[in-house]
């Protein structure tokens, strides 16, 4: 009889998009679909490959959502294997341990070489939570050059060590929250943890494993250069606008008696979707009408405007019509923008023109329009700051 695994990752319970939209409803909606598969299909193990929570100290509602889900899975007879991600607090994940055993939940908050393999009959899981570069040590204590070995080489030794521990078991699974090179990013990962220092070669995953259940990268994909079947299933919903309009999936995996592996890619029906649109200032009303017809769509709107006044008029209209569906609003001026205008608030109407692409000139015009004295030192500081930003973004 085949062993069936259900692989998910990067739940990010407690995620707030654009600082205003709580995404727990989206997560709950996705987890209900995961649970439905468990209810209708025999699933022996559920793997959660890290980043259970979005913050090290999650809010009470997020903890309730996750714990309730784990209990529901356990009541169905499915064993859950959870590893820690770079967003997770090991102490918070350890809170599951006292009661988790009653509901068949196995938790691996941090790397512990004495406890990073979990075996159940013929099945062996080698569990590698996120490992900070400064924390990992060389497994070969006899090597004086160990401290100089790259992060990727140390991870390779770690995975090989795990493979040796699991090699005598019939079914062998790797669960890991790592960044492997030459993959497509979801553009919502923490930049420091997908830097070159953390990039691990796909080829270091030992072919001993039948399946590698990976977390950390938010875009669904198979690692084509790995020596075994390895997948990132990605996040369960569009976490931010870096994932706007992306479809989301999870895997149902069958490890067959004859050694073959079957992977079924299951699409998640989203509760709410994120979308980025660009609209000309004079065509805002058209956008408002079309978005309202689509229902649960949340927007980042970039307005093409000629002047600040034109942008402010469009902004007011968008905020009034879209309401809380407008999560982010930015402006883009043309290559040759018209000169902007600030108007005084007094009886005598005077206009102060400026180039909207020049922050220093815009600030000087604004102060003049309000009858305020211009501080030369402040303008000089602003000019230096603007020049520095421009030089870094070239």
RAVENQUI-V681076 format. One record per pair of residues at least 4 apart in sequence whose C-alpha atoms are under 7 Angstrom apart, sorted by the first residue. I is the first residue (numbers start at 0). J is the second residue. Records with the same first field share a line. If there is no record, write none. Layout:
I->J + J
//
This chain:
0->255 + 256
1->253 + 254 + 255 + 256
2->43 + 253 + 254 + 255
3->42 + 43 + 44 + 252 + 253 + 254
4->42 + 43 + 44 + 45 + 251 + 252 + 253
5->42 + 44 + 45 + 46 + 250 + 251 + 252
6->45 + 46 + 47 + 212 + 249 + 250 + 251
7->46 + 47 + 48 + 232 + 249 + 250
8->47 + 48 + 49 + 50 + 214 + 232 + 233 + 234
9->48 + 49 + 50 + 51 + 214 + 215 + 233 + 234
10->26 + 50 + 51 + 52 + 234 + 235
11->50 + 51 + 52 + 53
12->23 + 26 + 51 + 52 + 53 + 61
13->21 + 22 + 23 + 52 + 53 + 57 + 58 + 61
14->21 + 22 + 23 + 53
15->19 + 20 + 21 + 22
16->20 + 21 + 238 + 239
17->326 + 327
22->26
23->27 + 61
24->28
25->29 + 236 + 270 + 271
26->30 + 235 + 236
27->31
28->32 + 270
29->33 + 235 + 267
30->34
31->35
32->36
33->37
34->38 + 72
35->39
36->40
37->41 + 42
38->75
42->77
43->77 + 78
44->77 + 78 + 79
45->77 + 78 + 79 + 80
46->79 + 80 + 81
47->80 + 81 + 82
48->81 + 82 + 174 + 175 + 176 + 212 + 213 + 214
49->81 + 82 + 83 + 84 + 128 + 176 + 214
50->83 + 84 + 85 + 86 + 87
51->87
52->57 + 86 + 87
53->86
54->86 + 87
55->86 + 87 + 88
56->88
57->61 + 62
58->62
59->63
60->64
61->65
62->66
63->67
64->68
65->69
66->70
67->71
68->72
69->73
70->74 + 102
71->75
72->77
73->77 + 78 + 102 + 103
74->102
78->103 + 104
79->103 + 104 + 105
80->104 + 105 + 106
81->105 + 106 + 107
82->106 + 107 + 108 + 126 + 128
83->87 + 89 + 107 + 108 + 109 + 128 + 129
84->128 + 129 + 176
85->129
88->92
89->93 + 108 + 109
90->94
92->108
93->108
95->99
96->100 + 106
99->103 + 104 + 105
100->104 + 105
107->126 + 128
108->128
109->128
110->115 + 127 + 128 + 130
111->115
115->125 + 126 + 127
116->123 + 124 + 125 + 126
117->123 + 124 + 125
118->122 + 123 + 124
119->123
121->168 + 169 + 170
122->168 + 169 + 170 + 171
123->165 + 168 + 170 + 171 + 172
124->171 + 172 + 173 + 174
125->161 + 172 + 173 + 174
126->173 + 174 + 175
127->174 + 175 + 176
128->175 + 176
129->176 + 177
130->134 + 135
131->135
132->150
137->145 + 146 + 153
138->156 + 157
144->148
148->152 + 153
149->153
150->154 + 196 + 197
151->155 + 198 + 199 + 200
152->156
153->157
154->158
155->159 + 203
156->160
157->161
158->162 + 204 + 205
159->163 + 205
160->164
161->165
162->166 + 205 + 207
165->171
166->207
170->209
171->208 + 209
172->208 + 209 + 210 + 211
173->208 + 210 + 211 + 212
174->211 + 212 + 213
175->212 + 213 + 214
176->213 + 214 + 215
177->214 + 215
178->193 + 197 + 198 + 199 + 215 + 216
179->198 + 199 + 200 + 201
180->198 + 199 + 200 + 201
183->218
184->216 + 217 + 218
185->216 + 217 + 218 + 241 + 242
186->241 + 242
187->239 + 241
188->216 + 217
189->193
190->194
192->197
193->197 + 198
194->198
201->222 + 224 + 225
202->224 + 225 + 226
204->225 + 226
205->226
206->226 + 227
208->227
209->227 + 228
210->227 + 228 + 229
211->228 + 229 + 230
212->229 + 230 + 231
213->230 + 231
214->231 + 233
216->231 + 233
217->233 + 234
218->232 + 233 + 234
219->231 + 232 + 233 + 248
220->230 + 231 + 232
221->229 + 230 + 231
222->229 + 230
225->229
232->248 + 249 + 250
234->247
235->247 + 248
236->247 + 269
237->242 + 243 + 245 + 272 + 273
238->242
239->243
240->273 + 274
243->273 + 274 + 275
244->272 + 273 + 274
247->266 + 267
248->264 + 265 + 266 + 267
249->264 + 265 + 266
250->262 + 263 + 264 + 265
251->262 + 263 + 264
252->261 + 262 + 263
253->260 + 261 + 262
254->258 + 259 + 260 + 261
255->259 + 260
271->295 + 296
272->295 + 296 + 297
273->296 + 297 + 298
274->296 + 297 + 298 + 299
275->298 + 299 + 300
276->299 + 300 + 301
277->300 + 301 + 302
278->282 + 283 + 301 + 302 + 303
279->283 + 302 + 303 + 304
280->302 + 303 + 304 + 309 + 310 + 313
283->287 + 313 + 317
284->288
285->289
286->290
287->291 + 320 + 321
288->292
289->293
290->296
296->324
297->324 + 325 + 326
298->324 + 325 + 326 + 327
299->325 + 326 + 327 + 328
300->327 + 328 + 329
301->328 + 329 + 330 + 331
302->310 + 329 + 330 + 331
303->330 + 331 + 332
304->309 + 310 + 330 + 331 + 332
305->309 + 332 + 333 + 336 + 337
306->310 + 337 + 338 + 339
307->311 + 339
308->312
309->313
310->314 + 330
311->315
312->316
313->317
314->318
315->319
316->320
317->321
318->322 + 325
321->325
332->336
338->352 + 353 + 354 + 355
339->352 + 353 + 354 + 355
340->350 + 351 + 352 + 353
341->350 + 351 + 352 + 364 + 365 + 368
342->348 + 349 + 350 + 351 + 368
343->348 + 349 + 350 + 368 + 369
351->364 + 368
352->364
353->360 + 361 + 364
354->360 + 361
355->361
357->361
358->362
359->363 + 378 + 381 + 382
360->364
361->365
362->366
363->367 + 373
364->368
365->369
366->370 + 371 + 372 + 373
367->371
374->378
375->379
376->380
377->381
378->382
379->383
380->384
381->385
382->386
383->387
384->388
385->389
386->390
387->391
388->392
389->393
//
